[in-house]
Amino acid sequence: MRISFAVWTAVDFVFTAGRLRYKRINEFDGEISIKDTNDEYQVVDRFDINRAREGLGIFVTPNGFMDMQLTEILKK
């Protein structure tokens, strides 16, 4: 079972050809788990740095881009 109400993102950087960029999800290993109400560990979903998730009516990505928010506003 996976925890879907919580997510996490690893924010890390790497230099490629002299330029700074965010690490991709497959370049950063890791897993976070928390105990559920049955005292069993459940894995928390991990999002890529570019993936948006709605919270309090806005879509936010860890890298700060607001493309998804703009798309949702234009739909309305």
The first five atom37 places (N, CA, C, CB, O) and aatype in JSON, in Angstrom:
{
  "aatype": [12, 1, 9, 15, 13, 0, 19, 17, 16, 0, 19, 3, 13, 19, 13, 16, 0, 7, 1, 10, 1, 18, 11, 1, 9, 2, 6, 13, 3, 7, 6, 9, 15, 9, 11, 3, 16, 2, 3, 6, 18, 5, 19, 19, 3, 1, 13, 3, 9, 2, 1, 0, 1, 6, 7, 10, 7, 9, 13, 19, 16, 14, 2, 7, 13, 12, 3, 12, 5, 10, 16, 6, 9, 10, 11, 11],
  "atom_mask": [
    [1, 1, 1, 1, 1],
    [1, 1, 1, 1, 1],
    [1, 1, 1, 1, 1],
    [1, 1, 1, 1, 1],
    [1, 1, 1, 1, 1],
    [1, 1, 1, 1, 1],
    [1, 1, 1, 1, 1],
    [1, 1, 1, 1, 1],
    [1, 1, 1, 1, 1],
    [1, 1, 1, 1, 1],
    [1, 1, 1, 1, 1],
    [1, 1, 1, 1, 1],
    [1, 1, 1, 1, 1],
    [1, 1, 1, 1, 1],
    [1, 1, 1, 1, 1],
    [1, 1, 1, 1, 1],
    [1, 1, 1, 1, 1],
    [1, 1, 1, 0, 1],
    [1, 1, 1, 1, 1],
    [1, 1, 1, 1, 1],
    [1, 1, 1, 1, 1],
    [1, 1, 1, 1, 1],
    [1, 1, 1, 1, 1],
    [1, 1, 1, 1, 1],
    [1, 1, 1, 1, 1],
    [1, 1, 1, 1, 1],
    [1, 1, 1, 1, 1],
    [1, 1, 1, 1, 1],
    [1, 1, 1, 1, 1],
    [1, 1, 1, 0, 1],
    [1, 1, 1, 1, 1],
    [1, 1, 1, 1, 1],
    [1, 1, 1, 1, 1],
    [1, 1, 1, 1, 1],
    [1, 1, 1, 1, 1],
    [1, 1, 1, 1, 1],
    [1, 1, 1, 1, 1],
    [1, 1, 1, 1, 1],
    [1, 1, 1, 1, 1],
    [1, 1, 1, 1, 1],
    [1, 1, 1, 1, 1],
    [1, 1, 1, 1, 1],
    [1, 1, 1, 1, 1],
    [1, 1, 1, 1, 1],
    [1, 1, 1, 1, 1],
    [1, 1, 1, 1, 1],
    [1, 1, 1, 1, 1],
    [1, 1, 1, 1, 1],
    [1, 1, 1, 1, 1],
    [1, 1, 1, 1, 1],
    [1, 1, 1, 1, 1],
    [1, 1, 1, 1, 1],
    [1, 1, 1, 1, 1],
    [1, 1, 1, 1, 1],
    [1, 1, 1, 0, 1],
    [1, 1, 1, 1, 1],
    [1, 1, 1, 0, 1],
    [1, 1, 1, 1, 1],
    [1, 1, 1, 1, 1],
    [1, 1, 1, 1, 1],
    [1, 1, 1, 1, 1],
    [1, 1, 1, 1, 1],
    [1, 1, 1, 1, 1],
    [1, 1, 1, 0, 1],
    [1, 1, 1, 1, 1],
    [1, 1, 1, 1, 1],
    [1, 1, 1, 1, 1],
    [1, 1, 1, 1, 1],
    [1, 1, 1, 1, 1],
    [1, 1, 1, 1, 1],
    [1, 1, 1, 1, 1],
    [1, 1, 1, 1, 1],
    [1, 1, 1, 1, 1],
    [1, 1, 1, 1, 1],
    [1, 1, 1, 1, 1],
    [1, 1, 1, 1, 1]
  ],
  "atom_positions": [
    [[0.86, -1.18, 0.0], [0.0, 0.0, 0.0], [0.89, 1.23, 0.0], [-0.97, 0.01, 1.23], [1.96, 1.24, 0.6]],
    [[0.42, 2.26, -0.68], [1.17, 3.52, -0.73], [0.3, 4.61, -0.11], [1.58, 3.88, -2.19], [-0.93, 4.59, -0.22]],
    [[0.95, 5.56, 0.53], [0.26, 6.72, 1.1], [0.05, 7.73, -0.01], [1.08, 7.34, 2.3], [1.03, 8.17, -0.63]],
    [[-1.19, 8.11, -0.29], [-1.46, 9.01, -1.42], [-1.74, 10.45, -0.98], [-2.62, 8.5, -2.22], [-1.71, 11.35, -1.82]],
    [[-2.01, 10.67, 0.29], [-2.32, 12.03, 0.73], [-1.07, 12.86, 0.97], [-3.15, 11.99, 1.98], [-1.14, 14.08, 1.08]],
    [[0.06, 12.2, 1.04], [1.34, 12.9, 1.26], [2.29, 12.52, 0.14], [1.96, 12.55, 2.66], [2.25, 11.4, -0.36]],
    [[3.13, 13.44, -0.25], [4.14, 13.17, -1.26], [5.44, 13.83, -0.83], [3.69, 13.69, -2.66], [5.46, 14.69, 0.05]],
    [[6.52, 13.41, -1.46], [7.8, 14.06, -1.2], [8.57, 14.15, -2.5], [8.6, 13.3, -0.12], [8.34, 13.39, -3.44]],
    [[9.5, 15.09, -2.51], [10.35, 15.31, -3.68], [11.77, 15.58, -3.2], [9.82, 16.49, -4.54], [11.99, 16.35, -2.26]],
    [[12.72, 14.95, -3.85], [14.13, 15.23, -3.57], [14.56, 16.38, -4.46], [15.02, 13.96, -3.81], [14.41, 16.33, -5.68]],
    [[15.09, 17.42, -3.85], [15.58, 18.57, -4.61], [17.1, 18.57, -4.48], [14.94, 19.92, -4.1], [17.66, 18.83, -3.41]],
    [[17.75, 18.29, -5.6], [19.2, 18.25, -5.62], [19.66, 18.71, -7.0], [19.74, 16.82, -5.29], [18.9, 18.68, -7.97]],
    [[20.9, 19.13, -7.09], [21.41, 19.69, -8.33], [22.65, 18.93, -8.78], [21.74, 21.18, -8.16], [23.32, 18.27, -7.98]],
    [[22.94, 19.04, -10.08], [24.14, 18.46, -10.65], [24.62, 19.38, -11.77], [23.88, 17.01, -11.18], [23.82, 20.01, -12.47]],
    [[25.93, 19.45, -11.93], [26.49, 20.22, -13.05], [26.64, 19.3, -14.25], [27.86, 20.86, -12.67], [27.23, 18.22, -14.14]],
    [[26.11, 19.72, -15.39], [26.25, 18.99, -16.64], [26.74, 19.97, -17.69], [24.9, 18.31, -17.07], [26.09, 20.98, -17.96]],
    [[27.88, 19.66, -18.26], [28.49, 20.53, -19.28], [28.61, 21.97, -18.78], [27.66, 20.5, -20.57], [28.38, 22.92, -19.52]],
    [[28.97, 22.1, -17.49], [29.18, 23.42, -16.92], [27.91, 24.17, -16.54], [0.0, 0.0, 0.0], [27.98, 25.33, -16.14]],
    [[26.76, 23.52, -16.65], [25.48, 24.17, -16.3], [24.81, 23.44, -15.15], [24.53, 24.21, -17.52], [24.85, 22.21, -15.07]],
    [[24.21, 24.2, -14.28], [23.5, 23.63, -13.14], [22.11, 23.2, -13.58], [23.41, 24.65, -11.99], [21.43, 23.93, -14.31]],
    [[21.68, 22.02, -13.15], [20.33, 21.55, -13.43], [19.83, 20.71, -12.26], [20.29, 20.73, -14.75], [20.62, 20.21, -11.46]],
    [[18.52, 20.55, -12.18], [17.94, 19.68, -11.17], [18.23, 18.23, -11.51], [16.41, 19.91, -11.04], [18.25, 17.87, -12.69]],
    [[18.46, 17.4, -10.5], [18.61, 15.97, -10.75], [17.25, 15.39, -11.12], [19.19, 15.25, -9.5], [16.22, 15.8, -10.6]],
    [[17.28, 14.44, -12.03], [16.06, 13.74, -12.41], [15.7, 12.72, -11.34], [16.23, 13.05, -13.79], [16.54, 12.33, -10.53]],
    [[14.46, 12.29, -11.34], [13.98, 11.36, -10.31], [14.79, 10.07, -10.28], [12.51, 11.04, -10.53], [14.97, 9.48, -9.21]],
    [[15.27, 9.62, -11.44], [16.03, 8.37, -11.48], [17.51, 8.56, -11.1], [15.94, 7.77, -12.86], [18.25, 7.58, -11.05]],
    [[17.92, 9.78, -10.83], [19.3, 10.05, -10.43], [19.45, 10.21, -8.92], [19.8, 11.31, -11.12], [20.55, 10.46, -8.42]],
    [[18.38, 10.06, -8.21], [18.39, 10.27, -6.76], [17.59, 9.15, -6.12], [17.81, 11.67, -6.38], [16.37, 9.12, -6.2]],
    [[18.29, 8.23, -5.47], [17.62, 7.1, -4.83], [17.1, 7.52, -3.46], [18.57, 5.91, -4.69], [17.66, 8.4, -2.8]],
    [[16.03, 6.87, -3.07], [15.52, 7.12, -1.74], [14.06, 6.75, -1.62], [0.0, 0.0, 0.0], [13.33, 6.68, -2.61]],
    [[13.65, 6.51, -0.39], [12.27, 6.14, -0.12], [11.94, 6.62, 1.28], [12.04, 4.6, -0.27], [12.77, 6.55, 2.18]],
    [[10.75, 7.1, 1.45], [10.27, 7.52, 2.76], [9.04, 6.69, 3.09], [9.96, 9.05, 2.81], [8.16, 6.51, 2.24]],
    [[8.99, 6.2, 4.3], [7.8, 5.46, 4.73], [7.37, 5.98, 6.1], [8.07, 3.94, 4.78], [8.18, 6.44, 6.89]],
    [[6.08, 5.87, 6.34], [5.51, 6.3, 7.62], [4.57, 5.22, 8.13], [4.77, 7.67, 7.48], [4.07, 4.41, 7.35]],
    [[4.34, 5.22, 9.42], [3.43, 4.24, 9.99], [1.98, 4.69, 9.79], [3.72, 4.03, 11.5], [1.66, 5.87, 9.94]],
    [[1.13, 3.74, 9.45], [-0.29, 4.04, 9.3], [-1.01, 3.78, 10.62], [-0.92, 3.19, 8.16], [-0.36, 3.54, 11.64]],
    [[-2.33, 3.84, 10.6], [-3.11, 3.66, 11.83], [-3.05, 2.23, 12.37], [-4.55, 4.03, 11.59], [-3.42, 1.98, 13.52]],
    [[-2.57, 1.29, 11.55], [-2.4, -0.09, 11.98], [-0.98, -0.39, 12.41], [-2.81, -1.05, 10.87], [-0.6, -1.54, 12.59]],
    [[-0.18, 0.67, 12.59], [1.21, 0.57, 13.01], [2.08, -0.18, 12.0], [1.3, -0.11, 14.36], [3.07, -0.81, 12.37]],
    [[1.69, -0.1, 10.72], [2.47, -0.72, 9.65], [3.06, 0.38, 8.78], [1.59, -1.7, 8.8], [2.42, 1.41, 8.54]],
    [[4.28, 0.16, 8.3], [4.94, 1.16, 7.46], [4.36, 1.15, 6.05], [6.45, 0.91, 7.41], [4.17, 0.09, 5.44]],
    [[4.09, 2.35, 5.53], [3.59, 2.53, 4.17], [4.52, 3.49, 3.45], [2.12, 3.05, 4.16], [4.99, 4.46, 4.03]],
    [[4.77, 3.21, 2.18], [5.67, 4.05, 1.38], [4.92, 5.31, 0.93], [6.21, 3.26, 0.14], [3.79, 5.24, 0.47]],
    [[5.58, 6.45, 1.08], [5.01, 7.73, 0.66], [5.38, 7.95, -0.81], [5.53, 8.92, 1.56], [6.53, 7.76, -1.21]],
    [[4.39, 8.36, -1.61], [4.63, 8.61, -3.03], [5.69, 9.67, -3.23], [3.34, 9.02, -3.73], [5.75, 10.67, -2.51]],
    [[6.52, 9.45, -4.22], [7.57, 10.4, -4.56], [7.25, 11.05, -5.9], [8.96, 9.72, -4.6], [6.95, 10.35, -6.87]],
    [[7.31, 12.36, -5.95], [7.03, 13.11, -7.17], [8.33, 13.59, -7.79], [6.11, 14.31, -6.88], [9.31, 13.86, -7.09]],
    [[8.32, 13.69, -9.11], [9.44, 14.3, -9.82], [9.43, 15.8, -9.55], [9.37, 14.0, -11.36], [8.39, 16.37, -9.21]],
    [[10.56, 16.42, -9.68], [10.71, 17.86, -9.41], [9.79, 18.71, -10.3], [12.17, 18.29, -9.63], [9.44, 19.83, -9.92]],
    [[9.41, 18.2, -11.46], [8.58, 18.94, -12.41], [7.09, 18.62, -12.29], [9.03, 18.66, -13.8], [6.29, 19.21, -13.02]],
    [[6.71, 17.74, -11.42], [5.31, 17.32, -11.31], [4.54, 18.21, -10.36], [5.22, 15.86, -10.85], [4.98, 18.47, -9.24]],
    [[3.41, 18.68, -10.81], [2.58, 19.57, -9.99], [1.54, 18.76, -9.22], [1.89, 20.64, -10.86], [1.1, 17.7, -9.67]],
    [[1.16, 19.28, -8.09], [0.09, 18.68, -7.29], [-0.75, 19.83, -6.75], [0.66, 17.79, -6.11], [-0.24, 20.85, -6.3]],
    [[-2.05, 19.63, -6.81], [-2.95, 20.68, -6.34], [-3.0, 20.69, -4.82], [-4.36, 20.49, -6.93], [-3.12, 19.64, -4.18]],
    [[-2.91, 21.87, -4.27], [-3.03, 22.06, -2.83], [-3.62, 23.42, -2.55], [0.0, 0.0, 0.0], [-3.08, 24.44, -3.0]],
    [[-4.7, 23.46, -1.82], [-5.4, 24.7, -1.5], [-5.81, 25.47, -2.75], [-4.52, 25.57, -0.61], [-5.81, 26.7, -2.77]],
    [[-6.15, 24.72, -3.82], [-6.65, 25.35, -5.03], [-5.61, 25.8, -6.02], [0.0, 0.0, 0.0], [-5.96, 26.35, -7.07]],
    [[-4.34, 25.6, -5.73], [-3.3, 25.97, -6.69], [-2.41, 24.76, -6.97], [-2.46, 27.16, -6.16], [-2.28, 23.86, -6.15]],
    [[-1.81, 24.77, -8.15], [-0.9, 23.71, -8.53], [0.52, 24.22, -8.38], [-1.16, 23.24, -9.99], [0.89, 25.25, -8.96]],
    [[1.31, 23.51, -7.59], [2.67, 23.94, -7.29], [3.64, 22.81, -7.62], [2.8, 24.38, -5.81], [3.37, 21.65, -7.33]],
    [[4.76, 23.16, -8.22], [5.83, 22.2, -8.43], [7.02, 22.59, -7.55], [6.24, 22.13, -9.94], [7.22, 23.78, -7.3]],
    [[7.79, 21.64, -7.1], [8.94, 21.96, -6.26], [9.97, 22.86, -6.95], [9.61, 20.7, -5.82], [10.71, 23.57, -6.27]],
    [[10.03, 22.84, -8.28], [11.0, 23.69, -8.98], [10.47, 25.1, -9.22], [11.39, 23.05, -10.3], [11.19, 25.94, -9.77]],
    [[9.24, 25.38, -8.82], [8.71, 26.73, -8.89], [8.0, 27.11, -10.18], [0.0, 0.0, 0.0], [7.45, 28.2, -10.27]],
    [[7.99, 26.24, -11.17], [7.29, 26.55, -12.41], [5.78, 26.48, -12.21], [7.73, 25.6, -13.54], [5.29, 25.62, -11.47]],
    [[5.06, 27.36, -12.84], [3.62, 27.45, -12.65], [2.84, 27.08, -13.91], [3.24, 28.86, -12.22], [1.7, 27.52, -14.09]],
    [[3.43, 26.27, -14.79], [2.77, 25.9, -16.04], [1.43, 25.21, -15.81], [3.68, 24.98, -16.85], [0.45, 25.55, -16.47]],
    [[1.38, 24.26, -14.88], [0.14, 23.54, -14.6], [-0.92, 24.48, -14.05], [0.39, 22.39, -13.61], [-2.1, 24.35, -14.39]],
    [[-0.53, 25.42, -13.22], [-1.47, 26.4, -12.68], [-2.07, 27.23, -13.8], [-0.79, 27.31, -11.65], [-3.28, 27.46, -13.83]],
    [[-1.25, 27.67, -14.72], [-1.73, 28.46, -15.86], [-2.7, 27.64, -16.7], [-0.55, 28.94, -16.72], [-3.74, 28.16, -17.13]],
    [[-2.38, 26.37, -16.96], [-3.26, 25.49, -17.72], [-4.63, 25.36, -17.05], [-2.63, 24.11, -17.88], [-5.66, 25.43, -17.72]],
    [[-4.64, 25.16, -15.73], [-5.9, 25.01, -15.0], [-6.71, 26.31, -15.0], [-5.64, 24.56, -13.56], [-7.94, 26.27, -15.1]],
    [[-6.05, 27.43, -14.88], [-6.76, 28.72, -14.91], [-7.39, 28.95, -16.28], [-5.79, 29.88, -14.56], [-8.53, 29.41, -16.36]],
    [[-6.67, 28.64, -17.34], [-7.19, 28.84, -18.68], [-8.37, 27.92, -18.97], [-6.1, 28.61, -19.7], [-9.24, 28.28, -19.77]],
    [[-8.43, 26.75, -18.34], [-9.57, 25.84, -18.5], [-10.84, 26.47, -17.93], [-9.3, 24.5, -17.81], [-11.94, 26.26, -18.45]],
    [[-10.68, 27.25, -16.86], [-11.84, 27.83, -16.18], [-12.25, 29.11, -16.86], [-11.53, 28.11, -14.71], [-13.21, 29.75, -16.43]]
  ]
}
